[in-house]
Structures are given as C-alpha cells and as structure tokens.
Amino acid sequence: MAAKDTYFYLNEVGHELQLKKNHNCYFQVQGQLAISGKKFCDFVVWTLQGYSVERICFDPQLWQDMSQKVLVMVRLKFLSKLHYARAMVRKS
C-alpha cells in the first residue's frame, strides 16, 4: 500500500489513513487555515479502495513557527523578482 512508502503523505494508523504532520501537505493545510481564518478543515483522500476523511485542526503554535519561514521565503522570492522587474523597466 502507498501509505507504507516513507515519502507518501499519509500514514496508516489502525485501519485509518492520517496525514503525516511532517509532510508538505500538512504544512500547506495549516497555512491555508491560517490565511482563511478557519479553525479546521476536512482533508479528503479518495482511492480505488475507498476514501478517507480526516478533520485537521489549526495549530497556532505551528503556524507561528511556519509564518517566520514563510515570510523569509516570500521576501527572497517575491522581492528578488520585483527587483529584477524594476531593473528591466529601467533598461528599456
């Protein structure tokens, strides 16, 4: 089963699938919860063997830790592109 693959985003816990809390999908869900102001979301996975629904609650402590990293990433990516765009405008 794919859940046994260490790179897969789900763990098999008993007879249920759960989103790994150290996977990028989990971090993405937490970011979307923070930005939308929602307290939880239902994470749904469908396969040929059936489906899984997991309620994921917003983790404010994780978001506080994540938001600092997100801010650095945005500054590096966005501001560097903005600087490049401005430089290109000046050249023309």
C-alpha positions in Angstrom: 0.0 0.0 0.0 1.2 3.5 -0.7 0.8 4.6 2.9 3.8 2.3 3.7 6.0 4.4 1.4 8.0 6.8 3.6 7.6 9.6 1.0 3.8 9.2 0.8 1.8 11.9 2.6 -0.4 9.5 4.6 0.3 7.1 7.5 -1.8 4.1 8.1 -2.9 4.1 11.7 -5.0 1.1 12.5 -7.5 0.9 9.7 -7.4 4.6 9.0 -5.2 6.9 7.0 -3.9 10.1 8.6 -2.0 13.0 7.0 1.7 13.0 8.2 2.3 16.0 10.3 5.8 16.4 8.9 4.7 16.4 5.2 4.4 19.5 3.0 0.7 18.8 2.5 0.2 19.2 6.3 2.1 22.5 6.2 0.0 23.7 3.3 -3.2 22.9 5.1 -2.0 24.8 8.1 -1.1 27.8 6.0 -4.5 27.7 4.3 -6.2 27.5 7.6 -4.2 30.5 9.0 -4.8 32.6 5.9 -8.5 31.8 5.8 -9.1 32.2 9.5 -10.7 28.8 9.7 -10.4 26.5 12.8 -10.3 23.2 10.9 -10.7 21.6 7.5 -11.7 18.1 6.4 -8.9 16.5 4.4 -10.4 14.0 2.0 -8.5 11.4 0.1 -10.1 9.1 -2.5 -8.6 6.0 -3.8 -9.8 2.9 -5.7 -10.0 1.1 -2.4 -12.2 3.8 -0.8 -11.9 7.2 0.8 -10.6 8.8 4.0 -11.8 11.9 5.7 -9.6 13.4 8.5 -10.5 16.6 10.4 -7.4 18.7 10.7 -7.4 21.5 13.3 -5.5 24.7 13.0 -2.3 24.6 15.1 -1.4 28.2 16.1 2.0 27.3 17.5 3.0 25.5 14.3 1.7 28.5 12.3 3.7 30.9 14.4 6.9 28.8 13.7 5.9 28.4 10.0 5.0 32.1 9.4 8.5 33.3 10.1 9.9 30.8 7.5 7.1 31.8 5.0 7.9 35.5 5.4 11.6 34.9 4.7 10.7 32.8 1.6 8.3 35.5 0.3 10.9 38.2 0.8 13.5 36.2 -1.0 11.3 35.1 -3.9 9.0 38.0 -4.4 11.3 40.8 -3.7 14.1 39.4 -5.9 11.6 39.2 -8.8 10.3 42.7 -8.1 13.8 44.0 -8.1 14.5 42.2 -11.4 11.3 43.6 -12.9 12.2 47.1 -11.9 15.7 46.7 -13.3 14.3 45.5 -16.6 11.9 48.5 -16.8 14.8 50.9 -16.1 16.8 49.4 -19.0 14.0 49.9 -21.5 
